[in-house]
Amino acid sequence: MEHLPFLQLSQAHLQVLETCPRKFQYLFLDSLMLPQPSLVSENQVLGRQFHQLMQQRELGLDIQPLLDDNPKLREWFQFFQDAPPPLLTGQWRQSEYQCTLELEGFTLIAVYDLLIRDTSTAQIVDWKTYPRPPRVQLLQQHWQTRLYLFIAAEALGYPPDRVSMLYWFAELPERSASRSRENWLSISYSETLHRQTRETLTKQLTNLRGWVKDFIEHRQDFPQVPLADPKCGSNAQPCSFASACQRYPDRPDRSNTALADLTDLAAIAELPLDPPMGPPMGTPSID
C-alpha cells in the first residue's frame, strides 16, 4: 500500500469516497488521465489568482499590481475591505498553511487559506470566489468543513469548542439587495461533532483499507452505490462512470472528462461546495 497515491488523503478524496466507493476506485486506483489545461475554466483561474492575492496580502507583499491587472480581483478585494468578515485578532496568522494528521495508517491533509490563532482559540478562513450557497447544511456536512475542523483540533491541540471555520464568499446571490453578512458564514465546532467525525473517519478508513487489500490481492472492485440511490444519477443524467459500472450501457462513458478534472487535486483552485439541486453528478465539489 505504501506506493499507492492516496496514502495521503485530502477532503476531496474523502468526499469522493463517501459519494461512491467505486468512483474512488476509478479515479485513484485505475488508469488516471493527466489534467488538461484547456479544461480549467476562467472562474478557476480567477479563484487561484484571488487566493494568491490574499496570500501576498498576508505576507505584506505589494498586491497593487495584481489589482491593477484584473478588474474582477479589484472588485472582490474592494468588497472584502467594505464588508470584512469577523476575523480573529490572533497572535499568529499563517496563509496557505498545510496541516497533517496520521489516522488509521493514512495521512490526512488540510491546506488552510488562512489560519488565525492564539494560545486558546483557532479560526480557519477559506476564500470562496462564488456566491454563498443557499443550503448552509450542505456546507456544514461537506468534508472540507468536517476534516479541516477535525485536523485543527487534533493536530494543533485546541479543544473542539475553541475552533471555528469561516467561509468568505466574493460574490453575492443576485437576489441579495445589499452586501451584508450574507458574504460570510462561520461554523462552530464541538466535542460532540469531533467525536462523530472521528467515528465516521475511522469507519471510512477501515473500509478503505479492506477494499484496497481486496483490490490488490484479488482485483475485487470497490462497492457500487445502489442504482436507486440519487448519487448514482438516472438514465437521463447518469454518473460520469455509468458505462464503466455497466449501469446504463447505451450511454457513452464520460469518465475521461471526470478524470481530467480530478487527477491533480492540488491544481484545482476553486469549485463550489454546494452541488446542483438535482442528484450529485460528475465530479465532486472541491477546493
C-alpha positions as CSV (number, residue, x, y, z in Angstrom):
1,M,0.0,0.0,0.0
2,E,2.9,2.3,0.5
3,H,3.2,3.1,-3.2
4,L,-0.5,4.0,-3.7
5,P,-1.2,7.7,-4.4
6,F,-3.9,8.0,-1.8
7,L,-2.0,7.2,1.3
8,Q,-2.3,10.9,1.7
9,L,-6.0,11.8,1.8
10,S,-7.5,15.3,1.3
11,Q,-11.1,16.4,1.8
12,A,-11.6,15.8,-1.9
13,H,-10.6,12.1,-1.6
14,L,-13.0,11.7,1.4
15,Q,-15.8,13.4,-0.5
16,V,-15.5,11.0,-3.4
17,L,-15.2,8.0,-1.1
18,E,-18.4,9.0,0.7
19,T,-20.2,9.7,-2.5
20,C,-19.3,6.4,-4.2
21,P,-16.5,3.9,-3.3
22,R,-16.5,2.6,-6.9
23,K,-15.9,6.2,-8.2
24,F,-13.0,6.4,-5.8
25,Q,-11.5,3.3,-7.3
26,Y,-11.9,4.6,-10.9
27,L,-10.3,7.9,-10.0
28,F,-7.4,6.8,-7.7
29,L,-6.6,3.2,-8.5
30,D,-7.4,2.6,-12.1
31,S,-5.7,4.4,-15.0
32,L,-5.6,8.1,-14.5
33,M,-5.6,10.8,-17.2
34,L,-3.4,13.8,-16.7
35,P,-5.4,17.1,-16.3
36,Q,-5.7,19.2,-19.4
37,P,-5.1,22.9,-19.1
38,S,-7.8,23.6,-21.6
39,L,-10.4,22.3,-19.1
40,V,-9.5,24.9,-16.5
41,S,-12.3,27.5,-16.5
42,E,-11.8,31.2,-16.3
43,N,-13.5,31.1,-12.9
44,Q,-11.0,28.6,-11.6
45,V,-8.1,30.8,-12.8
46,L,-9.7,33.8,-11.1
47,G,-10.1,31.8,-7.9
48,R,-6.5,30.8,-8.0
49,Q,-5.4,34.4,-8.5
50,F,-7.6,35.6,-5.6
51,H,-6.0,33.1,-3.3
52,Q,-2.6,34.3,-4.4
53,L,-3.7,37.9,-3.8
54,M,-4.8,37.2,-0.3
55,Q,-1.7,35.2,0.4
56,Q,0.5,38.1,-0.7
57,R,-1.5,40.4,1.4
58,E,-0.9,38.3,4.5
59,L,2.8,38.2,3.7
60,G,3.0,42.0,3.5
61,L,3.8,42.0,-0.2
62,D,2.6,44.6,-2.7
63,I,-0.7,43.5,-4.1
64,Q,-1.4,46.6,-6.2
65,P,0.0,45.1,-9.5
66,L,-2.5,42.2,-9.2
67,L,-5.4,44.6,-8.5
68,D,-4.3,46.9,-11.4
69,D,-4.2,44.0,-13.9
70,N,-7.6,42.4,-13.1
71,P,-10.8,44.4,-12.5
72,K,-12.6,41.3,-11.1
73,L,-9.9,40.8,-8.4
74,R,-10.1,44.6,-7.7
75,E,-13.9,44.3,-7.2
76,W,-13.6,41.3,-4.9
77,F,-10.9,42.8,-2.8
78,Q,-12.8,46.1,-2.5
79,F,-15.8,44.0,-1.4
80,F,-13.6,42.4,1.3
81,Q,-12.5,45.8,2.5
82,D,-16.0,47.3,2.5
83,A,-17.6,44.3,4.3
84,P,-14.8,42.5,6.1
85,P,-15.7,39.2,7.8
86,P,-15.3,38.8,11.6
87,L,-11.7,37.6,11.7
88,L,-10.0,36.8,15.0
89,T,-7.2,39.1,16.1
90,G,-4.9,36.2,16.9
91,Q,-1.2,36.4,17.5
92,W,-0.3,34.1,14.7
93,R,-1.6,34.4,11.1
94,Q,-0.5,31.8,8.6
95,S,-1.5,31.8,4.9
96,E,-1.8,28.6,2.8
97,Y,-0.9,26.6,5.9
98,Q,-0.7,22.8,5.5
99,C,-1.6,20.7,8.4
100,T,-1.5,16.9,8.5
101,L,-2.7,14.2,10.8
102,E,-1.9,10.4,10.9
103,L,-5.0,8.3,11.4
104,E,-5.6,4.6,10.7
105,G,-2.4,4.3,8.7
106,F,-3.3,7.2,6.4
107,T,-2.1,10.8,6.3
108,L,-5.0,13.3,6.3
109,I,-4.1,16.7,4.8
110,A,-5.7,20.1,5.1
111,V,-4.5,23.3,3.5
112,Y,-5.9,26.4,5.2
113,D,-6.2,29.5,3.1
114,L,-5.7,31.4,6.3
115,L,-5.2,30.2,9.9
116,I,-5.5,32.7,12.7
117,R,-4.8,31.6,16.3
118,D,-3.7,32.5,19.7
119,T,-3.0,30.4,22.8
120,S,-6.6,29.4,23.3
121,T,-8.5,29.8,20.0
122,A,-8.1,29.0,16.3
123,Q,-10.0,30.2,13.3
124,I,-9.8,28.6,9.8
125,V,-10.6,31.0,7.0
126,D,-11.5,29.8,3.5
127,W,-11.9,32.2,0.5
128,K,-14.6,31.3,-2.0
129,T,-14.9,33.2,-5.2
130,Y,-18.6,32.4,-5.8
131,P,-21.9,33.3,-4.0
132,R,-22.7,31.9,-0.6
133,P,-24.7,28.7,-1.2
134,P,-28.3,28.8,-0.2
135,R,-28.2,25.4,1.6
136,V,-25.9,26.0,4.5
137,Q,-26.4,22.5,5.9
138,L,-24.6,21.0,2.9
139,L,-21.6,23.2,3.6
140,Q,-21.6,22.2,7.2
141,Q,-21.7,18.5,6.2
142,H,-19.1,18.8,3.4
143,W,-15.8,17.0,4.1
144,Q,-13.8,20.2,3.7
145,T,-15.6,21.6,6.8
146,R,-15.5,18.4,8.8
147,L,-11.9,17.5,8.0
148,Y,-10.5,21.0,8.4
149,L,-12.0,21.4,11.9
150,F,-11.1,17.9,12.9
151,I,-7.5,18.3,12.0
152,A,-7.2,21.7,13.6
153,A,-8.5,20.3,16.9
154,E,-6.3,17.1,16.7
155,A,-3.1,18.3,15.2
156,L,-2.9,21.8,16.7
157,G,-4.1,20.8,20.1
158,Y,-7.1,23.0,20.6
159,P,-10.3,21.9,22.3
160,P,-13.0,21.5,19.6
161,D,-15.2,24.2,21.1
162,R,-12.3,26.7,20.6
163,V,-12.0,26.0,16.9
164,S,-14.2,27.6,14.2
165,M,-14.2,27.8,10.4
166,L,-15.2,30.9,8.4
167,Y,-16.1,30.9,4.7
168,W,-15.9,34.2,2.9
169,F,-17.7,34.5,-0.4
170,A,-16.6,37.0,-3.0
171,E,-19.9,37.0,-4.9
172,L,-23.4,37.8,-3.7
173,P,-26.6,36.0,-4.9
174,E,-28.4,38.0,-7.5
175,R,-31.4,38.2,-5.2
176,S,-29.4,40.0,-2.5
177,A,-30.1,43.7,-2.4
178,S,-27.3,44.7,0.0
179,R,-23.9,43.5,0.9
180,S,-24.5,42.3,4.4
181,R,-23.2,39.3,6.4
182,E,-24.5,37.1,3.6
183,N,-21.0,37.1,2.2
184,W,-19.6,35.0,5.1
185,L,-20.5,32.0,7.1
186,S,-18.9,31.0,10.4
187,I,-19.2,27.4,11.5
188,S,-18.6,26.5,15.1
189,Y,-17.3,23.1,16.4
190,S,-17.9,21.0,19.5
191,E,-16.7,17.9,21.3
192,T,-19.9,16.1,20.0
193,L,-19.1,16.9,16.4
194,H,-15.5,16.0,16.9
195,R,-16.4,12.6,18.2
196,Q,-18.9,12.0,15.4
197,T,-16.2,12.9,12.8
198,R,-13.7,10.6,14.4
199,E,-16.2,7.7,14.3
200,T,-17.0,8.4,10.7
201,L,-13.4,8.8,9.6
202,T,-12.4,5.6,11.4
203,K,-15.2,3.6,9.7
204,Q,-14.4,5.0,6.3
205,L,-10.7,4.5,6.5
206,T,-11.1,1.0,7.9
207,N,-13.4,0.2,4.9
208,L,-11.0,1.8,2.5
209,R,-8.1,-0.4,3.8
210,G,-10.1,-3.5,3.3
211,W,-11.3,-2.5,-0.1
212,V,-7.7,-1.7,-1.2
213,K,-6.5,-5.0,0.1
214,D,-9.1,-6.9,-1.8
215,F,-8.4,-4.8,-4.9
216,I,-4.7,-5.5,-4.8
217,E,-4.8,-9.2,-3.8
218,H,-8.0,-10.3,-5.7
219,R,-8.7,-7.5,-8.2
220,Q,-12.1,-7.1,-6.5
221,D,-13.9,-3.9,-7.3
222,F,-14.9,-1.4,-4.7
223,P,-18.7,-1.4,-3.8
224,Q,-21.1,0.4,-6.0
225,V,-23.7,2.9,-4.9
226,P,-27.2,1.2,-5.3
227,L,-28.8,2.1,-8.5
228,A,-31.8,3.6,-6.7
229,D,-29.6,5.9,-4.7
230,P,-29.8,9.5,-6.1
231,K,-26.0,9.7,-6.0
232,C,-26.0,7.2,-8.9
233,G,-27.9,9.6,-11.1
234,S,-30.5,8.5,-13.6
235,N,-30.9,7.3,-17.1
236,A,-31.4,10.9,-18.2
237,Q,-28.4,12.2,-16.2
238,P,-26.1,9.3,-15.4
239,C,-23.0,9.4,-13.4
240,S,-19.8,10.0,-15.3
241,F,-18.8,6.4,-14.7
242,A,-22.2,4.8,-15.5
243,S,-20.8,3.0,-18.5
244,A,-17.8,1.6,-16.5
245,C,-20.3,0.4,-13.9
246,Q,-22.5,-1.1,-16.6
247,R,-25.5,0.8,-15.3
248,Y,-26.6,2.4,-18.5
249,P,-24.8,0.5,-21.3
250,D,-26.4,2.6,-24.0
251,R,-24.8,5.8,-22.6
252,P,-21.3,7.0,-23.6
253,D,-18.6,6.7,-20.9
254,R,-17.6,10.2,-19.8
255,S,-15.0,9.0,-17.3
256,N,-12.1,10.6,-19.2
257,T,-13.7,14.0,-18.6
258,A,-14.1,13.4,-14.9
259,L,-10.6,12.0,-14.6
260,A,-9.1,15.0,-16.2
261,D,-10.9,17.3,-13.8
262,L,-9.8,15.3,-10.7
263,T,-6.4,13.9,-11.2
264,D,-4.4,16.8,-9.9
265,L,-6.4,17.8,-6.8
266,A,-3.9,20.5,-5.7
267,A,-4.2,22.3,-9.1
268,I,-7.9,22.8,-8.8
269,A,-8.3,26.2,-7.0
270,E,-12.0,26.8,-6.8
271,L,-15.1,24.8,-7.3
272,P,-18.4,25.3,-5.4
273,L,-19.1,23.1,-2.4
274,D,-22.8,23.3,-3.0
275,P,-24.0,20.8,-5.7
276,P,-26.9,21.5,-8.1
277,M,-30.4,21.0,-6.9
278,G,-30.7,17.6,-8.7
279,P,-28.7,14.4,-7.9
280,P,-25.0,15.0,-7.5
281,M,-23.4,14.2,-10.8
282,G,-20.0,14.2,-12.4
283,T,-17.1,15.4,-10.3
284,P,-17.3,16.2,-6.6
285,S,-17.0,19.7,-5.3
286,I,-13.5,20.5,-4.2
287,D,-11.3,23.5,-3.4
